Amino acid sequence: MAAGSVVKESEERGGERNERALPSHVRVAVVGSGFGGLGAAVRLRRAGVTDFVILERREAIGGTWHDNTYPGCACDIPSHLYSFSFAPNPHWPRAYAPQSEIREYLEGVTDTFGLRQHLHLRTEVQQMMWDAEELHWRVETSRGSLTADVVVSATGPLSAPKTPDIPGLDTFEGKVVHSATWDHDYDLRGKRVAVIGTGASAIQIVPAIQPVVDRLTVFQRTPAWVVPRGDRRITRLERRLHSKVPSTQKLARFALWSALELGTQVYANHPKLLAVLEKVATGHMKRAVKDPELRRKLTPDYRIGCKRTLFSDDYYPALAQPNTDLVDSGLKEIRGNTLIAADGRETEVDAIVFCSGFYVSEMPVADCVKGTDGETLAESWAADGMNALRGTTTTGFPNFLFVIGPNTGLGSSSMILIIEAQLNYIVDYVRKLDTLGGGTPGDKAALDVRPIAQHRYNTKLRERIKGSVWQTGCTSWYLDSEGRPVAVWPGTTAEFRKITREVWLEEYEVLRAAPRNGHGNGQDGQDGPVRRRKAPLLAGSASRSPGTGAATAATTAAENTPEENER
């Protein structure tokens, strides 16, 4: 594919057998083949780095868009904004793309940019350990081991489904599924089904299965704010226009991005203005739900945006149907086929669908990564919660970089924009390593985050979040179990792109391998031939002048459009 569009066909799809042996050593090991992993691979190749592998535990690429195949699964970000800037897709069939189309898009990216030669499927990473003498990572997988100078962890926050520990669940006599592990061989038609949860997956599953089940019971601990999605088919004329005149799609993308950036400004800096959006959501509910008691159950008592705002045109109508019951209480216990709510109500069902989310704030990959002192990443985060420098690197774990790391989650825009910003940082990181190492075999360098740099960054970040909607009192995936804001980025995508535009070496210690003759040291604070530049302050820090909020955001947006993600 030329950079102009994603082809629909692909020579070889992700389900092919994977017979290639792992190399013994690579420059970069990319873990995961969702948007983050594939994007990292494309950017590495375009930067001239071809000595890398993509390690994927599944039998096919796609990440969360491979795993999640539940009925109604689709993106809740507009299609034109949910694609790489370097690989636009003029063929999106709907304003909000369904799961199958997103998987097809990622297959096209994989083929077009020649990534299959780097791809190792059915290869689960089991442990990664830093070797301080050799300055590389030892990576143990289900198919053998290898070493890598740099590891890019693109496992994503939606990779480990979370099922609540409900007493009696192991004795349930019916079918149990999680939204991320859907069993398409089980027929829900005519069944009594319970959906546990009312988050982003549930509001898609509920209207998809409601017409075919006998009885649908939705267990809701906390009501969600739901606003209209406005999904529609993209006409053949529009698709032809976007294909023949790419600038029209760029214009549509820019308009969508600008609107969402404005919304993010309100969430982050002006929560009181959200009352207008709350009226939109309330009106949306009233039009679909005529029963005042049901409306009462569905009305949140927290500010919109504190929990993730949901987008749906058919969720409320499905809840208003005669065969649907809403239990405004959490699931407390299961006895046989009877589900018992926290308020004592009992419901007998044939199947349970858990829409209970993922381990977003714990990041399971952290348990299998050991850094400079042998401590796991999870152990290093135990005291202060999950955190990183610029959402990408963390002290004690040299040359280990995240795609969608701590505090990079968004409340209202496309994660692809965050991913591409981090890819800029990763490519510059590898470039600087090459320069620091001098390009001579055996003369390697590594970068380890200075603890003070990471501490200052996260102190400012968490201070900024205090004034946002995400810390106005509700419980959400933006916070960990201790109430620390470890997942959300409290600013616009333009602001994040600005602070990840390049690597600032004053935030790192430069590590060097000891020469083979035993002379020299393994660490220095000098940049060598790399020029030291001052790192930009975190957006929204104390140096910001009063009254510059919206104006600064508008200026930044004009200077940093979503098409400028690739440096």
C-alpha positions in Angstrom: 0.0 0.0 0.0 1.3 3.4 -0.8 0.9 5.7 2.2 -2.4 6.8 0.7 -4.7 4.0 1.7 -5.1 0.6 3.2 -5.7 -2.2 0.8 -8.6 -4.6 1.5 -6.7 -7.7 0.4 -3.7 -9.3 2.0 -1.4 -12.0 0.7 -1.2 -13.9 3.9 -3.3 -13.6 7.0 -2.5 -13.7 10.6 -3.7 -17.3 11.2 -0.8 -18.8 9.2 1.5 -21.3 10.8 4.5 -19.7 12.4 7.6 -21.9 11.6 10.4 -19.4 11.8 12.9 -19.8 14.6 13.5 -16.9 16.9 16.8 -15.1 16.3 19.3 -15.2 19.1 19.6 -11.4 19.3 17.8 -8.4 17.9 18.2 -4.6 18.2 14.5 -4.2 19.2 11.9 -6.7 20.5 8.3 -5.5 20.2 5.9 -7.3 22.5 2.3 -7.3 21.1 0.8 -6.8 17.7 -2.1 -4.5 18.2 -2.1 -0.9 17.1 0.8 -0.1 19.3 3.1 -3.0 18.3 2.3 -2.7 14.6 2.8 1.0 14.7 6.1 0.7 16.4 7.2 -1.9 13.8 6.2 0.4 10.9 8.0 3.4 12.4 11.2 1.4 13.1 11.3 0.2 9.5 10.8 3.7 8.2 13.6 4.9 10.4 15.9 2.3 8.9 15.8 -0.2 11.8 15.1 -3.6 10.4 16.7 -5.8 13.1 13.6 -6.4 15.2 10.9 -8.9 16.0 7.2 -8.7 16.9 6.3 -11.2 19.6 2.6 -12.1 19.7 1.1 -14.6 22.0 -2.0 -15.1 19.9 -2.4 -17.0 16.6 -3.0 -13.7 14.8 -2.4 -10.0 14.9 -4.8 -7.4 16.2 -4.5 -7.2 19.9 -7.7 -6.2 21.5 -9.4 -6.1 18.1 -8.5 -9.8 17.7 -9.6 -10.8 21.2 -12.9 -8.9 21.4 -15.4 -10.4 19.0 -18.6 -10.1 21.1 -21.9 -9.2 19.4 -22.0 -5.5 18.5 -18.3 -5.0 19.0 -17.2 -1.7 17.4 -15.1 1.4 18.0 -16.5 4.3 19.9 -14.1 6.8 18.3 -15.0 8.0 14.7 -13.4 5.7 12.1 -11.5 8.5 10.3 -9.6 9.3 13.5 -9.1 5.7 14.5 -6.3 4.9 12.0 -2.6 5.8 11.6 -1.8 9.1 10.0 0.7 7.3 7.8 -1.9 4.8 6.7 -5.3 6.4 6.1 -8.2 4.2 5.1 -10.7 5.8 2.8 -12.8 2.6 2.7 -14.3 2.7 6.2 -17.9 1.5 5.8 -19.4 3.2 8.8 -18.8 6.4 10.9 -17.8 4.0 13.8 -16.0 1.0 12.4 -17.1 -2.5 13.6 -14.4 -4.9 15.0 -14.1 -6.9 11.8 -13.3 -3.8 9.7 -10.6 -2.7 12.2 -9.0 -6.2 12.1 -9.1 -6.0 8.3 -7.4 -2.6 8.5 -4.6 -3.9 10.7 -4.1 -6.9 8.5 -3.7 -4.5 5.6 -1.1 -2.4 7.5 0.8 -5.6 8.4 1.0 -6.7 4.7 1.6 -3.3 3.2 4.5 -2.3 5.4 6.2 -5.8 5.2 5.8 -6.7 8.8 5.1 -10.4 8.5 8.8 -11.2 8.1 9.3 -9.8 11.6 6.2 -11.4 13.2 6.4 -14.4 15.5 2.9 -15.7 16.4 2.0 -18.0 19.3 5.1 -16.6 21.1 4.1 -15.6 24.6 6.7 -13.6 26.5 7.1 -15.2 29.9 9.9 -13.2 31.5 12.2 -10.2 30.6 15.4 -9.6 32.6 17.9 -6.8 32.3 21.6 -7.8 31.9 23.6 -5.0 33.3 26.9 -6.3 32.0 25.8 -6.8 28.4 23.4 -3.9 28.4 20.5 -5.9 26.9 17.3 -7.6 27.8 17.1 -11.4 28.1 13.6 -12.4 26.9 12.2 -15.8 27.7 9.2 -16.9 25.5 7.1 -19.9 25.1 9.1 -20.7 21.9 12.6 -20.1 23.3 14.7 -17.2 24.3 16.5 -14.2 22.7 18.2 -11.0 23.7 17.3 -7.5 22.7 19.1 -4.2 23.2 15.7 -2.5 23.4 12.2 -3.8 24.4 9.0 -2.0 23.3 6.1 -3.2 25.4 2.9 -2.8 23.4 0.8 -5.3 25.3 -1.9 -2.7 25.9 -4.2 -2.0 28.9 -7.1 -4.1 27.5 -5.2 -7.4 27.3 -6.1 -9.1 30.6 -9.8 -9.6 31.2 -11.0 -9.1 34.8 -13.7 -11.4 36.2 -14.9 -10.5 39.7 -14.6 -13.0 42.5 -18.2 -13.8 43.1 -19.0 -16.4 45.7 -20.6 -19.5 44.1 -19.5 -18.6 40.6 -17.6 -22.0 40.3 -20.9 -23.8 41.0 -23.0 -22.0 38.4 -24.5 -24.6 36.1 -25.0 -22.5 33.0 -22.7 -20.8 30.6 -20.2 -18.1 31.7 -18.4 -15.8 29.3 -16.4 -12.6 29.5 -16.9 -10.0 26.8 -13.2 -10.4 25.7 -13.4 -14.2 25.4 -16.7 -14.7 23.6 -17.9 -18.2 22.8 -19.6 -18.1 19.4 -20.5 -21.7 19.6 -23.0 -21.0 22.4 -26.4 -19.9 21.1 -28.1 -17.3 23.3 -31.4 -17.5 21.4 -34.2 -18.2 23.8 -32.0 -18.1 26.9 -32.3 -16.2 30.1 -29.1 -14.1 30.2 -27.5 -11.9 32.8 -25.1 -9.1 31.8 -22.8 -8.0 34.6 -21.7 -4.4 34.2 -22.7 -1.4 32.3 -19.5 -0.2 30.7 -18.3 0.3 27.1 -18.6 -3.4 26.2 -22.0 -3.9 27.9 -23.7 -1.0 26.1 -22.8 -2.7 22.8 -23.7 -6.3 23.8 -27.0 -5.5 25.4 -28.7 -4.1 22.3 -27.1 -6.8 20.1 -28.5 -9.7 22.1 -31.7 -8.3 23.5 -33.8 -9.1 20.4 -32.9 -12.8 20.5 -32.8 -13.8 24.2 -35.9 -14.8 26.2 -35.1 -12.6 29.2 -32.2 -10.2 29.7 -31.2 -9.0 33.2 -28.6 -6.2 33.4 -26.8 -5.8 36.7 -25.7 -2.2 37.2 -23.7 -1.1 40.2 -23.2 2.5 38.9 -25.2 4.0 36.0 -23.2 5.4 33.2 -23.5 8.7 31.3 -24.5 7.8 27.7 -24.6 10.3 24.9 -25.8 9.8 21.3 -23.2 8.2 19.0 -24.7 9.2 15.6 -23.4 6.2 13.8 -24.3 5.9 10.1 -23.2 4.2 6.9 -20.5 6.1 4.9 -21.8 6.3 1.4 -20.1 4.9 -1.6 -19.7 8.4 -3.0 -17.9 9.6 0.2 -15.6 6.6 0.1 -14.8 7.2 -3.6 -14.2 10.9 -2.9 -11.8 10.1 0.0 -10.0 7.6 -2.2 -9.6 9.9 -5.2 -9.1 13.1 -3.2 -7.2 12.2 0.0 -7.3 15.8 1.2 -11.1 15.4 1.9 -10.5 12.6 4.4 -7.7 14.6 6.0 -10.1 17.5 6.4 -12.7 15.2 8.0 -10.0 13.8 10.3 -8.9 17.3 11.3 -12.5 18.4 12.1 -13.1 15.4 14.3 -9.8 15.8 16.0 -10.4 19.5 16.7 -13.8 18.8 18.2 -12.5 16.1 20.5 -9.5 18.3 21.6 -12.0 20.9 22.6 -13.9 18.3 24.6 -10.8 17.2 26.3 -10.1 20.8 27.4 -13.4 20.9 29.1 -12.9 17.6 30.9 -9.4 18.6 32.0 -9.7 22.2 32.9 -13.3 23.3 33.0 -15.4 20.5 34.6 -18.3 22.9 35.4 -19.0 23.4 31.7 -19.9 19.7 31.5 -23.4 20.5 32.7 -24.3 21.2 29.1 -23.2 17.7 28.0 -25.1 16.2 30.9 -28.3 17.9 29.6 -27.6 16.3 26.2 -27.2 12.9 27.8 -30.3 13.3 30.0 -32.4 14.3 27.0 -31.1 11.3 25.1 -32.3 9.1 27.9 -35.7 10.7 28.2 -36.4 10.2 24.5 -35.8 6.5 24.7 -36.9 5.6 28.3 -40.5 6.7 29.2 -40.7 4.8 32.5 -39.7 7.4 35.2 -38.5 4.7 37.6 -36.2 3.2 35.0 -34.9 6.7 34.2 -34.2 7.2 37.9 -32.1 4.1 38.0 -30.2 5.1 34.9 -29.4 8.7 36.1 -25.8 9.0 37.4 -25.1 11.1 40.6 -21.6 12.1 39.5 -20.2 14.6 37.0 -20.1 13.4 33.4 -16.6 12.3 32.4 -15.6 11.2 35.9 -16.2 7.7 34.7 -15.8 7.0 31.0 -18.5 8.6 29.0 -20.3 6.1 26.7 -21.6 6.5 23.2 -24.7 4.6 22.0 -27.8 5.1 20.0 -29.5 1.8 20.9 -28.5 1.0 24.6 -31.4 2.9 26.2 -34.0 1.6 23.7 -32.9 -2.0 24.5 -33.2 -1.4 28.3 -36.8 -0.1 27.7 -37.9 -3.4 26.0 -40.4 -5.7 27.8 -37.9 -8.6 28.0 -35.2 -6.5 29.7 -34.8 -5.9 33.5 -32.4 -3.5 35.1 -31.1 -4.5 38.6 -29.5 -1.4 40.0 -27.3 -3.3 42.3 -24.1 -5.3 42.1 -24.0 -9.1 41.9 -23.3 -10.5 45.4 -23.6 -14.2 45.2 -24.5 -17.2 43.0 -26.4 -20.2 44.2 -26.9 -22.8 41.5 -28.5 -20.9 38.6 -29.8 -18.1 40.8 -28.0 -14.8 40.9 -28.4 -12.8 44.1 -27.9 -9.0 44.0 -26.4 -7.0 46.8 -30.0 -5.7 47.6 -31.3 -9.3 47.9 -33.1 -9.6 44.6 -32.9 -13.0 43.0 -32.7 -13.8 39.2 -32.5 -17.3 37.6 -30.5 -17.4 34.4 -29.0 -19.8 31.9 -26.0 -17.7 31.0 -23.8 -15.0 32.5 -21.9 -12.4 30.4 -19.3 -10.5 32.4 -18.6 -7.0 31.1 -16.3 -6.4 34.0 -13.4 -4.8 32.2 -9.6 -5.4 32.3 -6.6 -5.0 34.6 -5.9 -1.5 33.4 -4.3 0.0 36.5 -2.2 -3.1 37.4 -0.6 -3.8 33.9 0.0 -7.7 34.1 3.2 -7.4 32.0 4.8 -5.7 35.0 5.0 -9.0 36.9 7.3 -10.5 34.3 9.8 -7.6 33.8 12.9 -7.5 36.1 15.1 -4.5 36.1 18.6 -3.4 37.2 18.3 -4.6 40.8 16.2 -7.8 40.1 13.0 -6.2 41.2 10.0 -6.6 39.0 8.3 -3.6 37.5 5.2 -4.4 39.6 7.3 -4.4 42.8 8.9 -1.0 41.9 5.4 0.5 41.5 4.1 -1.0 44.8 4.7 2.2 46.9 3.5 5.0 44.6 1.3 3.2 42.0 1.9 2.7 38.3 3.9 5.6 36.8 6.5 6.4 34.2 8.4 9.3 32.6 6.2 10.8 29.8 4.2 7.6 29.9 7.0 5.7 28.2 10.1 4.9 30.3 10.6 4.1 34.0 13.7 4.3 36.3 15.5 1.0 36.9 14.4 -0.5 33.6 16.9 0.8 31.0 15.9 0.6 27.3 12.4 -0.6 28.2 9.7 1.5 26.6 5.9 1.4 26.8 3.3 2.1 24.1 0.2 3.1 26.0 2.0 3.2 29.3 1.0 4.8 32.7 -1.1 8.0 32.4 -1.6 7.8 28.7 -5.3 6.8 28.6 -7.8 9.3 27.2 -11.3 10.3 28.3 -12.6 11.6 24.9 -10.2 11.1 22.0 -8.5 8.5 19.8 -5.7 6.5 21.4 -4.1 6.2 18.0 -2.9 9.8 18.5 -1.3 9.0 21.8 0.3 5.9 20.3 1.8 7.9 17.4 3.2 10.5 19.8 4.9 7.7 21.8 6.3 6.2 18.5 8.0 9.6 17.8 9.7 9.2 21.2 10.7 5.6 20.7 12.2 6.2 17.3 14.2 9.2 18.7 15.3 7.0 21.7 16.7 4.4 19.3 18.4 7.1 17.3 20.1 8.6 20.3 21.3 5.1 21.5 22.9 4.6 18.1 24.7 7.9 18.4 25.7 7.4 22.0 27.1 3.9 21.2 29.1 5.3 18.3 27.7 2.7 15.9 30.6 0.2 16.7 29.7 -3.4 17.5 30.2 -4.1 21.2 30.3 -0.3 22.0 26.7 -0.1 23.2 24.9 2.4 25.4 21.7 2.3 27.3 19.5 5.0 28.9 18.0 4.7 32.4 15.6 7.3 33.7 16.9 9.5 36.5 14.6 9.0 39.5 14.3 12.7 40.1 13.1 13.3 36.5 10.4 10.7 36.8 9.3 11.9 40.3 9.0 15.6 39.1 7.1 14.6 36.0 4.6 12.5 37.9 4.2 15.0 40.8 3.2 17.7 38.3 1.0 15.3 36.4 -1.0 14.2 39.4 -1.2 17.8 40.7 -2.8 18.7 37.4 -5.3 15.9 37.5 -6.6 17.2 40.8 -8.4 20.0 39.1 -9.9 17.7 36.4 -13.2 15.8 36.1 -11.4 12.5 36.7 -10.9 13.2 40.4 -14.3 14.5 41.3 -15.3 11.6 43.5 -16.3 8.6 41.5 -14.6 5.2 41.1 -13.3 4.5 37.6 -10.6 2.7 35.7 -8.7 6.0 35.6 -7.8 5.3 39.3 -6.1 2.4 40.9 -7.4 0.6 44.0 -5.8 3.2 46.2 -7.5 6.0 44.3 -4.3 7.2 42.6 -4.8 8.6 39.0 -2.5 6.2 37.2 -4.2 5.7 33.9 -5.5 9.0 32.5 -3.6 11.7 30.5 -5.0 15.0 31.8 -4.6 17.0 28.6 -5.0 17.1 24.9 -3.3 14.9 22.4 -1.5 17.9 21.0 0.0 18.6 24.5 1.1 14.9 24.8 2.7 15.0 21.4 4.6 18.1 22.4 6.2 16.5 25.5 7.1 13.3 23.6 8.5 14.9 20.5 12.0 13.8 21.3 14.1 12.3 24.1 15.7 14.9 26.5 18.9 13.3 27.8 19.1 15.4 31.0 16.3 13.1 32.2 18.5 10.0 31.8 21.7 8.4 33.0 23.8 7.1 30.1 24.9 3.5 30.8 27.8 2.0 28.9 29.1 -1.5 28.7 32.5 -2.1 30.4 35.2 -2.5 27.7 36.4 -6.1 27.2 39.9 -5.2 28.6 38.3 -4.3 31.9 39.1 -0.5 31.8 36.5 2.2 31.9 33.2 2.4 33.8 29.7 1.3 33.0 28.0 4.6 33.6 28.5 8.3 32.8 26.5 11.4 32.7 28.0 12.7 29.5 26.1 12.8 26.2 29.1 12.2 24.0 28.2 13.5 20.5 24.5 14.0 21.4 23.5 17.6 22.1 21.7 18.1 25.4 18.5 20.0 25.3 16.2 21.3 28.0 13.1 19.1 28.5 9.7 20.9 28.2 7.6 21.2 31.3 4.5 19.1 31.6 1.6 20.9 30.2 -0.4 22.7 32.8 2.5 23.1 35.3 3.1 26.1 37.5 5.1 28.0 34.8 1.9 28.5 32.7 0.6 32.0 32.7 -2.9 32.8 34.0 -5.6 32.8 31.5 -3.8 30.9 28.8 -5.8 27.7 28.9 -8.1 27.7 25.9 -5.9 30.1 23.9 -2.8 28.1 24.4 -4.6 24.9 23.5 -5.9 26.5 20.3 -2.4 27.7 19.3 -0.9 24.3 20.1 -3.6 22.6 18.1 -3.0 24.8 15.1 0.7 24.0 15.3 0.3 20.2 15.9 -2.3 18.7 13.7 -2.9 14.9 13.8 -1.1 14.6 10.5 2.2 15.7 12.0 2.6 12.7 14.3 5.4 11.2 12.3 8.6 13.3 12.6 
